[in-house]
């Protein structure tokens, strides 16, 4: 028996030496610290060493300013490892590990470096501690395998064999269910036990003793058990394991094992499509993992749900939503303290900027009975996490204050917990005022919810109404006195815990101060006096409410009059511009002929002859007015233009516009001309059409060009370009045979056509849908998107992608251009998540690109306050194309009037009304007639009479 023990010990020592040699060979093969072969890694020049050292110092300085710069940590560790700076490298890794969970690659490099440096036995415990830290960050089969392999090297020590088996068992619990990588851990465990089996087998031909036979049977049973356990778990390529077991076992495979294997194989076949989808998917695979998680949650196996969550998080560790779903599942389903709290800790270390994860962490700590010191430490870390919104700090303070309130025993008049709660409330208000307002220029708590809760606690639990009233006075002085709901909250507090005197005082102050809903607080005051007050109180309330409501009605009337006056001024300005434009056109036409009146008559005659006797003459329109009844284009096109219908300006009498492709001088029948320009309205289908704008005016044959351009979207029924007297106007309608083609056509929006971005939008009748808008932009904070300004105009998407790709996954890049397609030096870059966008801002802000200094910030588009005001109405001029308001060339530099004095006299009163007070009409019928005559628009004949009168 002694001889057998010696033989086993000898075999164990040989296995230990082999494992040590393997570790040493692996360490030599790694590109590591280079302690013994430093001669091969010496830089060719001292200048490179100085540059590297300067870069290291720069990274260390940056981390001293912002310790949460993840990429900076990674770059520093990489440089220190290349230079062999052992103390600084170890310190850098420890600092990063304290702030962030490390990735599998970083941990494996660190572990192999430490294994190489600590070859002596007394230092093995330090490596074990490092392994224990590593396996807590992520579920990583490779790290567990490295851990088990390293432990094999120390199995000759006292308790070494049990330690190796313990590590293997923990590895199976952690990653044994990993469908693609779990089998490697099982196989490594079996190989270890097979190696032990070889040491206890007697030499060939010898008869084993009873003790040897018992030891042999025990070891064989261990290996049998490992095979049975593995075959009962669904793993990829498990049929190979089954065949190996059949070959290894002398007794064959039992029916029980076969049945468990078949069930596991069936389960594996169900999960195999999800695994294959993950294999071929591109990172980050969020959608694929979410589908897999949903499937496992339907199956209901907690262990499998946990492992798929862990696998998803190992590849998407910076996705807050995934951490939130995982921790929520653990909180509600598993409820295992160590697992729940460790997962919450990893979540906030990965996504420290997400307030919701910190909030759930604090609640989980309280739920599982963590001590007060631990919860307070976590809360202090949350305050230093760097949230990106002021409201996040309000929410985290509310969670902590709720926790402190639940600790207080209010049956005692005074206690240490109560004093701590009051101190925390005071500190929270100071924190909001000093830290949050300085950083965000807002408190994040405009309604003073923290102070309201404090006041309710003082009134309800502490019976201290004096303190509650002081708090409400402070709330009202912070700009809340004008809101009725705030006064009613105060009134309800006094109603519940105060007295009638203070209720009456609160309501009287509310009536005096409220500006949003004064009628409501007046009604509450009168109701209160009906129930509580005397006749004198009722009379005082009635007098106060009537006085207040009369003053409010007067103020509202003044505001209404002011808005109406502004609207009238805008209408008068628009009418003046329209008349000025019409007069200018008449004057130009009058200068073309020596006898304009005869020419006009001739034109009118030709115009009537052209329509013929059987045709219905179109209705007359005032010069400068647009046609009615035609559809307005989408995309903010508004009205089509002056004197233009769906297909352009109607040719004036005697000067018909020729259709596209017609040769000059070619005779075309009048009916043919009008039919070409305006199709039958009954054949038009808005739901099958799109509106195209911002096209080049010089485009040759737009109908043919656009039909060819949009044919890939579906069969094109018609293309209707819009023409003016001078040619193509740059927009048209494309009608398809089916509605499905419209969706495909809209995808071509902003596609470049002849050097200009083409705008594609739905075809909507603006007369029926005046509020329809296509081009809207987000006015909310876009945390995953950054806004870059100061770009050189020559910057391309490829250059911008090259600049930003090192800071995260880029989903989209949009360079801002004007209508002609020329760049404006602005761009939006959308990243995969909020963390990447935040890192990009820190890295790129102030960067110099082609001698241009870039400004980078989180995308937060400004709001359009003017359009959001109640009662706002756009002036008529704003709804018209520029050509209708200012003429075809826009507003001229000079404002010289070329109108006759007689015409100026007609519009003189309006110009005075524009800049000053409009003259009041005289009373009587004549005054009304004057206003009516002034408001009535002038026709073409009226203008001709004024222009040509002698």
Number of C-alpha atoms within 10 A of each C-alpha: 10 7 8 17 13 11 15 17 14 14 18 21 17 13 21 20 16 14 18 18 13 15 20 15 12 12 19 15 9 12 11 17 22 18 12 8 10 11 9 8 13 12 11 8 8 10 10 11 14 11 11 16 15 12 15 18 13 14 21 17 12 14 16 11 10 12 15 17 19 15 13 19 21 16 13 21 23 14 17 20 20 15 20 16 13 15 9 14 20 16 12 17 18 12 12 19 18 10 16 20 22 19 16 19 10 15 21 17 16 20 20 20 20 18 20 18 15 15 13 9 10 8 13 18 11 13 19 16 10 16 21 13 15 25 19 13 23 22 21 22 22 18 20 23 18 15 23 25 21 24 24 23 24 23 19 19 12 9 10 15 16 11 17 21 18 14 19 25 16 13 24 20 11 21 23 23 20 24 21 15 16 23 24 16 22 20 15 15 24 19 13 18 17 15 14 19 18 14 19 20 17 16 10 7 6 7 10 16 12 10 11 17 15 12 15 20 14 13 19 16 12 16 21 16 13 15 20 20 14 22 24 18 22 27 25 20 13 20 14 10 17 19 11 12 18 14 12 13 13 8 8 10 17 10 9 9 15 15 13 17 22 15 15 19 21 13 14 19 14 13 18 17 12 16 18 10 14 18 13 9 13 10 12 16 16 18 11 18 23 15 12 21 21 12 15 20 15 9 11 11 10 14 13 17 20 20 20 19 22 23 17 23 21 16 16 18 21 21 22 24 14 20 25 17 12 22 26 17 18 20 20 10 10 15 17 12 17 9 13 22 21 14 21 25 17 19 28 28 21 22 22 25 22 24 24 17 24 26 22 19 25 23 18 21 19 15 12 14 11 14 10 13 9 12 20 14 10 17 20 10 14 24 16 10 18 15 15 17 17 19 19 21 23 21 18 20 24 18 17 19 21 14 17 19 18 11 14 17 14 16 9 9 10 12 13 9 16 19 12 16 22 16 11 16 21 13 13 19 17 12 17 21 15 12 14 20 14 11 13 13 11 15 22 19 17 12 16 20 14 17 20 19 17 21 23 20 17 19 21 16 12 18 15 16 20 12 16 27 19 11 19 22 13 14 20 17 9 12 11 19 19 18 19 21 17 20 23 19 13 24 21 14 22 21 16 12 14 19 12 15 12 14 20 21 12 18 23 18 13 26 27 18 17 22 14 11 13 20 18 14 23 24 14 16 24 20 14 17 20 13 8 13 17 11 10 10 15 18 14 14 24 17 11 16 22 13 13 18 16 11 12 15 11 11 12 12 12 12 12 13 12 12 14 12 14 13 16 16 21 17 16 17 20 17 19 18 17 20 19 21 19 20 22 16 14 17 18 11 12 18 10 10 12 9 11 15 14 11 14 16 11 14 16 15 13 15 17 14 11 17 14 12 9 6 10 8 12 7 5 8 13 15 19 21 14 19 19 12 10 17 20 23 25 24 21 15 20 18 22 24 23 22 20 22 23 24 23 24 23 19 15 13 16 13 12 16 20 21 15 16 8 11 9 7 7 8 9 12 9 12 11 10 14 17 10 14 21 14 14 8 9 6 8 13 15 19 15 20 26 28 24 26 24 20 23 19 14 12 15 12 12 22 19 10 12 20 18 11 13 20 14 12 17 16 14 20 15 17 20 21 22 23 25 19 16 9 17 22 23 19 25 25 25 24 27 25 15 15 15 13 21 24 14 14 24 17 12 17 15 16 14 14 15 12 12 18 22 23 22 25 26 22 23 22 17 19 15 10 10 11 8 14 15 13 10 7 9 11 12 11 13 16 19 18 27 23 20 22 18 17 23 17 13 10 16 13 14 10 11 18 14 10 14 21 12 13 19 18 16 18 12 13 18 13 20 15 16 10 15 14 19 15 18 15 17 19 21 19 23 22 24 17 19 24 22 24 28 22 16 24 21 15 17 18 15 14 14 13 15 10 9 13 16 18 17 21 19 21 21 15 13 11 12 9 7 10 11 10 9 7 9 11 11 12 15 13 18 12 14 17 17 16 14 23 23 16 19 11 8 11 12 9 6 6 7 7 10 12 14 13 11 11 15 14 10 11 15 11 13 19 15 12 15 17 10 10 10 15 10 8 12 12 8 8 9 11 13 13 13 13 14 11 11 14 11 9 12 14 13 16 10 10 18 17 11 14 18 13 7 5
